[in-house]
Amino acid sequence: MTDNDAFYGKTAPLKLFLLVALPGAVGMLASSLYGLFDGIFVGNKLGQTAFNAVNLAFPFVAINFSLADLIGVGSSVPISIALGRQDKKSANNYFTCACIAIVIIGVVMGAVMWFAAPALMGMMGAEGELADFAVQYLRVYALCSPVCTMVFAVDNYLRICGRIKTSMALNIAMSGGTVLLELLFLFAFNWGIWASAFATCLAMIAVTIAAMLPFMLGRMSLKFCRPGFEPKVMWKMITAGSPTFLSNIAGRLTAIVFNTVLLAEGGDDAVSIYGVIMYLNDIVQPLLYGVCDSLQPAIGYNYGSRSPERVKKLGTYIFAAGGIISLAAAALLFALPGPISSLFLSGPSEELAKMCVFALQIFSATFLTRWFGFAAQSYLTAINKSFFASLLSICNALVLPMAFLGILWNMGLTGIWLNFPLTSAGVTAAAAVIFVAQRKKILPQKGDI
């Protein structure tokens, strides 16, 4: 019996959930905290213009990271299924090809971001100091892209190998390192906005090296091998990773559109409020992602080993945990919008403070339904039903937000804040329809897989 079979194939489902999901949630929460502190430090130390510059630039950074996530998540699904079928040769080939592809993508995208940064910020309507700050921030990430992007894939590979606690520890180390470096660079050295990005990149590089070293030394169940870049190998990775990729890329494209509209219609204050919403979303979503994504290797392994009852039980835990996290987030945001927004906005005017409180209370309703659509997408990805997962992700990140942007246009800024809960409710309805219509394929019986 292999280590993977003993852990993912034989551990009782509830115990497996607790062993995997809790560290996964803690690790992802820790990794997301660097973004929270980045917003707090930049907003309070460098001011509102710098805070807005980060919000304008970061969607492009996230698009670059999304490409790494496409390969990282996309390879982890066929790797887990291959290991469940005891096909280590295929698993190692997926792993090797994925690592090489991520480095190549990092180099190409880094070069594109470096040279295109001024034009991208100009396209969004940024001028003067705002544009200059955004370009500085974006170019630091561009320079470090070839190494930094690997951090979004290696986390998946550690979990596949059963190194759940190692994954959690490295995520905590990355967040803690980023916070310490930002404090040093911004408050001790009094460096500018570029130092905020540089602190994050240095922490990512250190964690990437630490995480990849055991693989390079051959101490993990996944091994590097002579790569076989066959079209079907790359296609399987791309299709399996497409739901996460589409969600990330479409979400960031939507953020770019929203930032452009907000800058034109509501000025710096509207962009600031949207930035607060995005930071808060990027705290709750990693918690959901940590629970759901950490269970994907377990679900994929049992799907590959043809254990449908274990697949269904693990899927049930994804939905239950997602519901608890989302409802708690909704209650907290609705009850404490003022104190939460004050973390990001340094000495806001009375009008800005009231606008932010109003927006956050509307936004809190998003999490009443967000959990179902998110858990459904993750479960569908894990069992390799990428078409349905991609459909949900593109609806959540692009189709419905753009539709509601047009429908609610006459409501001004209120229409934009309402966009979030309405989109979430629409995705939940779509997920429910898919599960009812495709229940025999999505909830397999013995012998179906």
N, C-alpha and C positions, 0 to 999 in steps of 0.2 A: 504494500500500500504506500503510495507517494504521500509527501507532506500535504500537497494540495487536496488529495482525496480524503485524507484524515481530517483536514480542517474544513474544507468547503463541502465535501461529500458525506461526511459522517456525523459532524457536530449537529446536535439538535437545533432545529430552525430558530427557536426563540433565543437560545444561548448564542448561536451564531450571529443573530441580529445584534445582541447586546455587545458581543466581542468586536463586531465590525462597525456597526453604525455609530455607537457612542464615541469611540476614538475618531471616527471619520468626521462626525459633526464638530467635535472639539478642534480637530486639526484644521478644518475648513474655516471655522469661526476665527481661529487664531490667524490664519493666513489672510483673512479679510480685514482684520483689525488694522493692518498697516495702512489700508486705504482710508479707514476711519480717521486714524491719527494724522495721516497725510493731509486730509481736509481740514482737520482742527488746527494743525500746526501752520499750514500755509495761510489759512483764513485769518488766524489771530496774529501771526508774526509778520507776514508779508502783505496782508490786506485783501480787500475785496477784488481788486483787479487781478491779483495773482490767483486767488481762489477761482475766479471766472476763467482764467487762462487754462488752469488745470482741467476744468470741466469741458472746455472747448477742445483741448488736445487729447484727453484720455480716450475718447471713443476710437480714435485712430490707433492708439497703442493697443487697445483691447481687440481691434480687428486683427492686428498682427498676432496677438496671443491666441485668438480664435483659430487661426490656421494651425498652430501647434496643437491646440485642443482637438481639432479635427482629426489629426493623425494619432494623437495620444489616446483619446477615447475610442476612435475608430479602430485602432489596432487592438485595444484591450478587449473588445467584444469577441473577435475571432480568436484571440489568444486564449481567453477563458474557455470558449467552446472547444477549441482544439485540445487544451489540457484535460477537459472533461472527457474527451474521447481518447485520451492517452496518446495523442499525436504531438509529441514534444518537438519533432523536427519542424512541423509547420508553425508551431508556437514560437520557436526561436527565430524562424525566418521572418515572421511578422514583426517581432520585436526588433530585430536588426535593421530591417528595411525602414521601419518607422523612425528609429533614432537617426538614421542617415538623412531621411527626408526632412525631418524637423530642423536639422542643422542647415541644410540647403535653403529651406524656406526662410529661416532666420536671416541668412546672409542677404538673400534677394529682397526681402521685405524691409530689412534695415536700410539698405541702399535707397530703396524707393522712398521711404519715409524721410530720410535725411535730405534728399534733393527736393522733394515735393512739399516739405513742411511750410515754407512761406506761401506757396500757392494755395495750399489747403486752408490755411487760416484766412487768407484773403477771400477765398470762395465763401467762407462762412460769415463774412462781413466784419471780421476783426481788423482793427486798425491801431496804429501807434503802439503804445506800451502794452496793451492787451495782446496784440499780435506778436510782438517781440517776445513777451513772456511765454506764450504758447509754443512758439517755434523753439525756444531754448529747451523747454520741457520735452517736447516731442523728439528732438534730436539726440538727447541723452539716451532715451530708450532705443532709438534707431542704432546708435553706436554699439549698444550692448545686446542687441537683438539675437545674434547667433547663439549666445550662451543662455540668456535669460529665458528664451522660449521653451527650452527643454524642461524647465521646472514644472510646466503644466502637463507634461506627459509622464515624467518619472514617478510622480505620485501614484498614477494608475498602476505602473509596473510593480511598485513596492507592495501595493495591496494585493495584486495578483499573486505575488510570491508569499503572501501571508504576513508581510511585515507591516502590520497595521499600526503598531505602536511606533515603529520607526518613522512611518509616514506622518503620524501625528506630531512626533517630536520635532521633525524637520520643519513642518509648517509653523509650529510655535517658535522655533529658532529663527525662521525667516521673518516672522512678524516682529519678534522682539529685537532682532538685529536692525530691522528697518527703523523702528522707533528710536533706538539708541543712536543710530547714525544720523537720523533727522534732527534729533535734539542737539547733537554735536555740531552738525553742519550749519543748521539754521540759527540756533540760539547761542552757541559758543563761538563759532567762526563767523557768524553773520553773513553767510553766503546767500546767493539768490535762489530763484525758483528752480534753476537747473540742479541745485544740490538736493532738492527734494526727490527728483527722479533718480539722481545718482545714488542716493542712499538706498532706495528700493532695489536698484539694479545690482549694487554690490551684495546685498543680502541674498538676492536671487541667485547670483553667480556662486556664492559660497555654498548655498544649499544644493544647487545642481551638482557641484563637484562632490560634495559629501554623499549625495544620493546615488550618483553614478559609479562611484569608486567600487562598491561591492560587485556590481555587474561587470566592471572592467577586470576585476580580479577573479571572476568566475565563481563567486561564492553564493550566487543566487540560483533558484531553479530555472530562471530564464537565462540563456547564454547567448553571447554574440556568436554568429556563424558567418559563413560566406553568403552574402545576400543574394537572393534570387528575385530580382525586380520584375516579376511576371505581371502582365496587365491584370490578371484576375486577383493577384495579391493586393495590388494598389486599389483596385476597384472595391474589394471587400472592405478595406480600411476606410475608404472614402464614404461608401454607403452606410457603414455602421456608425461612422462619426458625423454624418451629415445632420442628424437632428440637433446635436449639441452645437455644431458649427453654424447651422442656419439660425438657431436661436441667438447665438452670440453675435454673429455678423449682422443679422437683420436688426437685432436690438440696438447695436451701435450705430447702424445707418439711421434708424429711427431717432436715436439721441442726437445725431448730427442735424437731422431735419428739425427736430424740436428746438434745439439750441439756436438754429438759424432763425426760426419763427419767433422764438422768445426774445432774441436780441433785437429783432426788428420791431416787434409789437410792444414789448414790455421793458426793454432796456436791460441794464445790468442787474436790477433788482429781480426781474423775472428769471434771468439766468442763474442768479444766486439761489433762488428758491428751488429751481429745478435741480441744481447741484446738490442741495441738501437732500432732496428726495432720492437722487441717484445714490448718494452715499449710504443712506438708510436702507435702500433696496439691496445694495451690495453687502450689507451686513446680514439681513434675513435670508437672502437667496443662497449664500454659501452654507448656511445651516441646513437648508433644505437639500442643497446639492451634496453636502457632506454625508447626510443620511442616505440619500438615494443613490448617489454615485458609488459610495463605499460598498453597497450591496450588489452592484452590477456584476463584479467578478463572481460572487457567490451564486447569483441567479444564472449567469451565463454558464458557469461550470456545471450546475445541476441540469440546466437545459441541454448541455452537450452530453451529459451522462444519462440523459433520458429519465429524469426523476421529477415528473410533473407535479406531484403533491408537494414536494419541497419548494418547487418554483412558485406555486400558488401561495404557500404559507409566507415565504419571504416577501412576495409581492404585497400581501396584506399588511405586513409590518411597515413597508414603505409608505403606504397610504395613511396608516394610523399615526406614525411619527410625524409625517408631513402636516397632518391636520393639527396636531398639538402645537407644533412650532408656529404655524401660520396664525392660528387663533390667538396665541399668546402675543405675537407681534402686533396684531390688529388692536388688541386691547391696550397695549403699552403705548403705541403711537397715538391712539385716540385720546388717551387719558393725559399724556404728558407732551403735547406738541411744543409748548413754549420752552420748557427746559431743554428739550432735545435740540430744537433749532438754534438755541443760544450757544450750543457747543461749537457751531460752525460759523455763525455770523458775529463778527466782532463789533460791538456797539451799534447794532442796527437801529435805524430810525423807527419811530413808533408805527409808521405806516408799513414798513417792510416787515416788522415783527408780526403785525396782525395778518398781513398777507400770507406769511409763512405758516402761521398757526392754522389758518383756514385751509391752506393747501394740504398740510400734513393730515388733518382730520379727514379730508376727502380721500387722500391716498391710503389711509389706514384700512379703508373698506376693501382694498385690493386683496388683502390677505385672508379675507373671509372665504374666498374661493380659490386663491392662487395654488393652494396645496394640492388640489385634486388634479389639475392640469399638469402641474410639474411632476407629481408622482407618476401619473399615467405615461408621460413622455419618457421618464427614466426607465420604467418597467418595460415599455415597448422596445426601447433601445437595447436593454439587456437580453431580451429574447429574440433579438435580431429582426424585429418588425419595424425596420427603419422607415418604411414609407409612411405608416401612420404616425410614428414619432416625429418625422420631419414635417408632416402636415400640421400637427399641433404646434411645433416650435415656430414655424413660419407664420402661422395665424397669430400666435402670441406676440411675436417680436416685430412683425412688419404689417401683415395684411389688416388685422383689426385696428392697431393703432393708427394707421394711415386712413382707414375708413372712418373711424371716429373723429379723427382730426378734421376731416371734411364735414362730417355730419354736425359736429359741435362748434364749427368755426365761428358762428355768430355769438357764441357765449363767451368769447374772448379767453382770458386766462383760466377762468372757471372750467371751460370746456376742455382745456388741456389737463387740468387736474382730474376731471372726471374720466378722462381717457383711460387711466390706469385701472380702476375697479371695473369699468365696463368691459375692457379687453379681457381681464381675468375671468369675468363671468362668462363671456363668450367662449373662451377656450375650454372652460369647465364643461359647458354644454356640449361642445364638439367632442370632448373626450368621453363624455357619458354616452353619446350617440355611437361612437366607435366601439366602446366596450359592449354595448347592447347588441349592435349589428354583427360584431365579429367575435362574440364571446367564445365560440368553440375553438377558434384559432388562438385567441389571446389567453384564454383560460383552459389550457389543454388537458385532456383526460389521458389516462394511461394508454400508451401505444400511439398517441398522436404525434409525439416528437421523437 
